Amino acid sequence: HRGLLAAQIRPYVKELCWQALKLGPPSDRTRALAEMFPERIRSHYLCMRDDAFVASLADELGKLLS
């Protein structure tokens, strides 16, 4: 998916830099719900329900915007 994102974003961003943020372990309920999604979007579903991931993402975005 990185190539597709780069193709879509690169025209608007001079320097595109990728950064991986770790996911914490999902709860049993979150894991069960995630199984309903196709594998290609499952990680997106999981990351948006992970408090540590969301806090890290907000921190990284805050650094870039300040």
PDB file as gemmi writes it, atoms N, CA and C in Angstrom:
CRYST1    1.000    1.000    1.000  90.00  90.00  90.00 P 1                      
ATOM      1  N   HIS A   1       0.816  -1.207   0.000  1.00  0.00           N  
ATOM      2  CA  HIS A   1       0.000   0.000   0.000  1.00  0.00           C  
ATOM      3  C   HIS A   1       0.851   1.260   0.000  1.00  0.00           C  
ATOM      4  N   ARG A   2       2.105   1.147   0.395  1.00  0.00           N  
ATOM      5  CA  ARG A   2       2.959   2.342   0.475  1.00  0.00           C  
ATOM      6  C   ARG A   2       3.131   3.030  -0.869  1.00  0.00           C  
ATOM      7  N   GLY A   3       3.279   2.249  -1.934  1.00  0.00           N  
ATOM      8  CA  GLY A   3       3.445   2.841  -3.257  1.00  0.00           C  
ATOM      9  C   GLY A   3       2.231   3.632  -3.680  1.00  0.00           C  
ATOM     10  N   LEU A   4       1.048   3.101  -3.377  1.00  0.00           N  
ATOM     11  CA  LEU A   4      -0.189   3.782  -3.721  1.00  0.00           C  
ATOM     12  C   LEU A   4      -0.322   5.087  -2.938  1.00  0.00           C  
ATOM     13  N   LEU A   5      -0.046   5.033  -1.649  1.00  0.00           N  
ATOM     14  CA  LEU A   5      -0.118   6.253  -0.840  1.00  0.00           C  
ATOM     15  C   LEU A   5       0.881   7.297  -1.328  1.00  0.00           C  
ATOM     16  N   ALA A   6       2.085   6.866  -1.644  1.00  0.00           N  
ATOM     17  CA  ALA A   6       3.096   7.795  -2.134  1.00  0.00           C  
ATOM     18  C   ALA A   6       2.634   8.447  -3.431  1.00  0.00           C  
ATOM     19  N   ALA A   7       2.035   7.676  -4.324  1.00  0.00           N  
ATOM     20  CA  ALA A   7       1.562   8.225  -5.594  1.00  0.00           C  
ATOM     21  C   ALA A   7       0.448   9.242  -5.372  1.00  0.00           C  
ATOM     22  N   GLN A   8      -0.390   9.016  -4.387  1.00  0.00           N  
ATOM     23  CA  GLN A   8      -1.501   9.928  -4.115  1.00  0.00           C  
ATOM     24  C   GLN A   8      -1.065  11.177  -3.356  1.00  0.00           C  
ATOM     25  N   ILE A   9      -0.067  11.041  -2.495  1.00  0.00           N  
ATOM     26  CA  ILE A   9       0.326  12.147  -1.626  1.00  0.00           C  
ATOM     27  C   ILE A   9       1.498  12.954  -2.188  1.00  0.00           C  
ATOM     28  N   ARG A  10       2.416  12.299  -2.884  1.00  0.00           N  
ATOM     29  CA  ARG A  10       3.636  12.955  -3.335  1.00  0.00           C  
ATOM     30  C   ARG A  10       3.401  14.272  -4.092  1.00  0.00           C  
ATOM     31  N   PRO A  11       2.367  14.401  -4.933  1.00  0.00           N  
ATOM     32  CA  PRO A  11       2.181  15.685  -5.613  1.00  0.00           C  
ATOM     33  C   PRO A  11       1.956  16.864  -4.658  1.00  0.00           C  
ATOM     34  N   TYR A  12       1.541  16.575  -3.431  1.00  0.00           N  
ATOM     35  CA  TYR A  12       1.221  17.639  -2.480  1.00  0.00           C  
ATOM     36  C   TYR A  12       2.254  17.811  -1.374  1.00  0.00           C  
ATOM     37  N   VAL A  13       3.187  16.870  -1.269  1.00  0.00           N  
ATOM     38  CA  VAL A  13       4.169  16.886  -0.186  1.00  0.00           C  
ATOM     39  C   VAL A  13       5.563  16.768  -0.782  1.00  0.00           C  
ATOM     40  N   LYS A  14       6.439  17.744  -0.461  1.00  0.00           N  
ATOM     41  CA  LYS A  14       7.802  17.714  -1.009  1.00  0.00           C  
ATOM     42  C   LYS A  14       8.579  16.514  -0.504  1.00  0.00           C  
ATOM     43  N   GLU A  15       8.569  16.310   0.789  1.00  0.00           N  
ATOM     44  CA  GLU A  15       9.341  15.235   1.411  1.00  0.00           C  
ATOM     45  C   GLU A  15       8.398  14.271   2.103  1.00  0.00           C  
ATOM     46  N   LEU A  16       8.304  13.074   1.584  1.00  0.00           N  
ATOM     47  CA  LEU A  16       7.422  12.071   2.171  1.00  0.00           C  
ATOM     48  C   LEU A  16       8.263  11.126   3.019  1.00  0.00           C  
ATOM     49  N   CYS A  17       7.947  11.053   4.298  1.00  0.00           N  
ATOM     50  CA  CYS A  17       8.717  10.228   5.232  1.00  0.00           C  
ATOM     51  C   CYS A  17       7.757   9.268   5.930  1.00  0.00           C  
ATOM     52  N   TRP A  18       8.076   7.982   5.904  1.00  0.00           N  
ATOM     53  CA  TRP A  18       7.250   6.963   6.540  1.00  0.00           C  
ATOM     54  C   TRP A  18       7.748   6.704   7.952  1.00  0.00           C  
ATOM     55  N   GLN A  19       6.825   6.472   8.842  1.00  0.00           N  
ATOM     56  CA  GLN A  19       7.192   6.117  10.202  1.00  0.00           C  
ATOM     57  C   GLN A  19       6.214   5.073  10.715  1.00  0.00           C  
ATOM     58  N   ALA A  20       6.737   4.011  11.286  1.00  0.00           N  
ATOM     59  CA  ALA A  20       5.889   2.945  11.841  1.00  0.00           C  
ATOM     60  C   ALA A  20       5.652   3.212  13.323  1.00  0.00           C  
ATOM     61  N   LEU A  21       4.412   3.077  13.735  1.00  0.00           N  
ATOM     62  CA  LEU A  21       4.047   3.217  15.141  1.00  0.00           C  
ATOM     63  C   LEU A  21       3.515   1.869  15.607  1.00  0.00           C  
ATOM     64  N   LYS A  22       3.941   1.453  16.786  1.00  0.00           N  
ATOM     65  CA  LYS A  22       3.551   0.141  17.302  1.00  0.00           C  
ATOM     66  C   LYS A  22       2.107   0.129  17.771  1.00  0.00           C  
ATOM     67  N   LEU A  23       1.488  -1.016  17.593  1.00  0.00           N  
ATOM     68  CA  LEU A  23       0.146  -1.250  18.118  1.00  0.00           C  
ATOM     69  C   LEU A  23       0.256  -2.015  19.419  1.00  0.00           C  
ATOM     70  N   GLY A  24      -0.609  -1.699  20.349  1.00  0.00           N  
ATOM     71  CA  GLY A  24      -0.674  -2.469  21.581  1.00  0.00           C  
ATOM     72  C   GLY A  24      -1.540  -3.698  21.352  1.00  0.00           C  
ATOM     73  N   PRO A  25      -1.584  -4.598  22.323  1.00  0.00           N  
ATOM     74  CA  PRO A  25      -2.414  -5.799  22.157  1.00  0.00           C  
ATOM     75  C   PRO A  25      -3.898  -5.432  22.205  1.00  0.00           C  
ATOM     76  N   PRO A  26      -4.687  -5.902  21.237  1.00  0.00           N  
ATOM     77  CA  PRO A  26      -6.117  -5.575  21.236  1.00  0.00           C  
ATOM     78  C   PRO A  26      -6.869  -6.388  22.285  1.00  0.00           C  
ATOM     79  N   SER A  27      -7.973  -5.837  22.729  1.00  0.00           N  
ATOM     80  CA  SER A  27      -8.833  -6.587  23.661  1.00  0.00           C  
ATOM     81  C   SER A  27      -9.470  -7.753  22.898  1.00  0.00           C  
ATOM     82  N   ASP A  28     -10.049  -8.679  23.638  1.00  0.00           N  
ATOM     83  CA  ASP A  28     -10.714  -9.816  23.001  1.00  0.00           C  
ATOM     84  C   ASP A  28     -11.859  -9.347  22.103  1.00  0.00           C  
ATOM     85  N   ARG A  29     -12.610  -8.364  22.558  1.00  0.00           N  
ATOM     86  CA  ARG A  29     -13.733  -7.832  21.763  1.00  0.00           C  
ATOM     87  C   ARG A  29     -13.222  -7.167  20.493  1.00  0.00           C  
ATOM     88  N   THR A  30     -12.194  -6.343  20.605  1.00  0.00           N  
ATOM     89  CA  THR A  30     -11.640  -5.670  19.431  1.00  0.00           C  
ATOM     90  C   THR A  30     -11.096  -6.685  18.438  1.00  0.00           C  
ATOM     91  N   ARG A  31     -10.415  -7.697  18.939  1.00  0.00           N  
ATOM     92  CA  ARG A  31      -9.865  -8.737  18.065  1.00  0.00           C  
ATOM     93  C   ARG A  31     -10.990  -9.475  17.341  1.00  0.00           C  
ATOM     94  N   ALA A  32     -12.072  -9.784  18.054  1.00  0.00           N  
ATOM     95  CA  ALA A  32     -13.207 -10.482  17.437  1.00  0.00           C  
ATOM     96  C   ALA A  32     -13.855  -9.618  16.359  1.00  0.00           C  
ATOM     97  N   LEU A  33     -14.021  -8.331  16.627  1.00  0.00           N  
ATOM     98  CA  LEU A  33     -14.600  -7.432  15.629  1.00  0.00           C  
ATOM     99  C   LEU A  33     -13.674  -7.272  14.425  1.00  0.00           C  
ATOM    100  N   ALA A  34     -12.386  -7.215  14.675  1.00  0.00           N  
ATOM    101  CA  ALA A  34     -11.419  -7.039  13.581  1.00  0.00           C  
ATOM    102  C   ALA A  34     -11.451  -8.206  12.614  1.00  0.00           C  
ATOM    103  N   GLU A  35     -11.768  -9.380  13.100  1.00  0.00           N  
ATOM    104  CA  GLU A  35     -11.830 -10.564  12.243  1.00  0.00           C  
ATOM    105  C   GLU A  35     -12.918 -10.442  11.174  1.00  0.00           C  
ATOM    106  N   MET A  36     -13.873  -9.552  11.382  1.00  0.00           N  
ATOM    107  CA  MET A  36     -14.952  -9.364  10.408  1.00  0.00           C  
ATOM    108  C   MET A  36     -14.494  -8.564   9.185  1.00  0.00           C  
ATOM    109  N   PHE A  37     -13.382  -7.843   9.324  1.00  0.00           N  
ATOM    110  CA  PHE A  37     -12.884  -7.009   8.244  1.00  0.00           C  
ATOM    111  C   PHE A  37     -11.917  -7.793   7.363  1.00  0.00           C  
ATOM    112  N   PRO A  38     -11.869  -7.460   6.070  1.00  0.00           N  
ATOM    113  CA  PRO A  38     -10.853  -8.082   5.210  1.00  0.00           C  
ATOM    114  C   PRO A  38      -9.458  -7.752   5.744  1.00  0.00           C  
ATOM    115  N   GLU A  39      -8.522  -8.641   5.535  1.00  0.00           N  
ATOM    116  CA  GLU A  39      -7.175  -8.471   6.079  1.00  0.00           C  
ATOM    117  C   GLU A  39      -6.534  -7.151   5.652  1.00  0.00           C  
ATOM    118  N   ARG A  40      -6.823  -6.694   4.430  1.00  0.00           N  
ATOM    119  CA  ARG A  40      -6.174  -5.485   3.916  1.00  0.00           C  
ATOM    120  C   ARG A  40      -6.537  -4.216   4.691  1.00  0.00           C  
ATOM    121  N   ILE A  41      -7.676  -4.222   5.394  1.00  0.00           N  
ATOM    122  CA  ILE A  41      -8.035  -3.030   6.177  1.00  0.00           C  
ATOM    123  C   ILE A  41      -8.090  -3.313   7.678  1.00  0.00           C  
ATOM    124  N   ARG A  42      -7.807  -4.529   8.070  1.00  0.00           N  
ATOM    125  CA  ARG A  42      -7.886  -4.908   9.487  1.00  0.00           C  
ATOM    126  C   ARG A  42      -6.927  -4.084  10.351  1.00  0.00           C  
ATOM    127  N   SER A  43      -5.698  -3.868   9.874  1.00  0.00           N  
ATOM    128  CA  SER A  43      -4.734  -3.118  10.688  1.00  0.00           C  
ATOM    129  C   SER A  43      -5.191  -1.675  10.898  1.00  0.00           C  
ATOM    130  N   HIS A  44      -5.867  -1.097   9.898  1.00  0.00           N  
ATOM    131  CA  HIS A  44      -6.393   0.268  10.069  1.00  0.00           C  
ATOM    132  C   HIS A  44      -7.469   0.276  11.154  1.00  0.00           C  
ATOM    133  N   TYR A  45      -8.362  -0.693  11.116  1.00  0.00           N  
ATOM    134  CA  TYR A  45      -9.399  -0.790  12.141  1.00  0.00           C  
ATOM    135  C   TYR A  45      -8.763  -0.914  13.523  1.00  0.00           C  
ATOM    136  N   LEU A  46      -7.772  -1.796  13.643  1.00  0.00           N  
ATOM    137  CA  LEU A  46      -7.128  -2.023  14.938  1.00  0.00           C  
ATOM    138  C   LEU A  46      -6.382  -0.791  15.438  1.00  0.00           C  
ATOM    139  N   CYS A  47      -5.664  -0.101  14.564  1.00  0.00           N  
ATOM    140  CA  CYS A  47      -4.862   1.035  15.021  1.00  0.00           C  
ATOM    141  C   CYS A  47      -5.741   2.182  15.512  1.00  0.00           C  
ATOM    142  N   MET A  48      -6.896   2.376  14.920  1.00  0.00           N  
ATOM    143  CA  MET A  48      -7.760   3.475  15.338  1.00  0.00           C  
ATOM    144  C   MET A  48      -8.489   3.179  16.645  1.00  0.00           C  
ATOM    145  N   ARG A  49      -8.329   1.960  17.167  1.00  0.00           N  
ATOM    146  CA  ARG A  49      -8.924   1.593  18.454  1.00  0.00           C  
ATOM    147  C   ARG A  49      -7.863   1.317  19.499  1.00  0.00           C  
ATOM    148  N   ASP A  50      -6.645   1.726  19.229  1.00  0.00           N  
ATOM    149  CA  ASP A  50      -5.519   1.484  20.127  1.00  0.00           C  
ATOM    150  C   ASP A  50      -5.090   2.819  20.728  1.00  0.00           C  
ATOM    151  N   ASP A  51      -5.316   2.984  22.026  1.00  0.00           N  
ATOM    152  CA  ASP A  51      -5.024   4.263  22.676  1.00  0.00           C  
ATOM    153  C   ASP A  51      -3.561   4.666  22.552  1.00  0.00           C  
ATOM    154  N   ALA A  52      -2.637   3.727  22.712  1.00  0.00           N  
ATOM    155  CA  ALA A  52      -1.208   4.045  22.616  1.00  0.00           C  
ATOM    156  C   ALA A  52      -0.855   4.487  21.200  1.00  0.00           C  
ATOM    157  N   PHE A  53      -1.397   3.824  20.191  1.00  0.00           N  
ATOM    158  CA  PHE A  53      -1.133   4.195  18.803  1.00  0.00           C  
ATOM    159  C   PHE A  53      -1.658   5.599  18.513  1.00  0.00           C  
ATOM    160  N   VAL A  54      -2.892   5.863  18.922  1.00  0.00           N  
ATOM    161  CA  VAL A  54      -3.501   7.166  18.654  1.00  0.00           C  
ATOM    162  C   VAL A  54      -2.723   8.274  19.364  1.00  0.00           C  
ATOM    163  N   ALA A  55      -2.278   8.037  20.593  1.00  0.00           N  
ATOM    164  CA  ALA A  55      -1.488   9.036  21.317  1.00  0.00           C  
ATOM    165  C   ALA A  55      -0.146   9.267  20.622  1.00  0.00           C  
ATOM    166  N   SER A  56       0.493   8.204  20.166  1.00  0.00           N  
ATOM    167  CA  SER A  56       1.767   8.351  19.446  1.00  0.00           C  
ATOM    168  C   SER A  56       1.577   9.098  18.143  1.00  0.00           C  
ATOM    169  N   LEU A  57       0.512   8.778  17.429  1.00  0.00           N  
ATOM    170  CA  LEU A  57       0.217   9.463  16.172  1.00  0.00           C  
ATOM    171  C   LEU A  57      -0.029  10.953  16.418  1.00  0.00           C  
ATOM    172  N   ALA A  58      -0.812  11.273  17.422  1.00  0.00           N  
ATOM    173  CA  ALA A  58      -1.085  12.679  17.749  1.00  0.00           C  
ATOM    174  C   ALA A  58       0.208  13.404  18.122  1.00  0.00           C  
ATOM    175  N   ASP A  59       1.084  12.747  18.875  1.00  0.00           N  
ATOM    176  CA  ASP A  59       2.348  13.341  19.255  1.00  0.00           C  
ATOM    177  C   ASP A  59       3.211  13.626  18.024  1.00  0.00           C  
ATOM    178  N   GLU A  60       3.313  12.652  17.122  1.00  0.00           N  
ATOM    179  CA  GLU A  60       4.119  12.834  15.915  1.00  0.00           C  
ATOM    180  C   GLU A  60       3.557  13.926  15.022  1.00  0.00           C  
ATOM    181  N   LEU A  61       2.244  13.959  14.864  1.00  0.00           N  
ATOM    182  CA  LEU A  61       1.639  15.000  14.056  1.00  0.00           C  
ATOM    183  C   LEU A  61       1.818  16.382  14.701  1.00  0.00           C  
ATOM    184  N   GLY A  62       1.695  16.435  16.020  1.00  0.00           N  
ATOM    185  CA  GLY A  62       1.910  17.683  16.728  1.00  0.00           C  
ATOM    186  C   GLY A  62       3.316  18.243  16.510  1.00  0.00           C  
ATOM    187  N   LYS A  63       4.312  17.372  16.528  1.00  0.00           N  
ATOM    188  CA  LYS A  63       5.702  17.806  16.265  1.00  0.00           C  
ATOM    189  C   LYS A  63       5.831  18.401  14.865  1.00  0.00           C  
ATOM    190  N   LEU A  64       5.193  17.776  13.905  1.00  0.00           N  
ATOM    191  CA  LEU A  64       5.296  18.234  12.524  1.00  0.00           C  
ATOM    192  C   LEU A  64       4.538  19.536  12.278  1.00  0.00           C  
ATOM    193  N   LEU A  65       3.469  19.743  13.017  1.00  0.00           N  
ATOM    194  CA  LEU A  65       2.658  20.930  12.816  1.00  0.00           C  
ATOM    195  C   LEU A  65       3.134  22.140  13.603  1.00  0.00           C  
ATOM    196  N   SER A  66       3.987  21.924  14.596  1.00  0.00           N  
ATOM    197  CA  SER A  66       4.439  23.069  15.413  1.00  0.00           C  
ATOM    198  C   SER A  66       5.618  23.776  14.786  1.00  0.00           C  
TER     199      SER A  66                                                      
END                                                                             
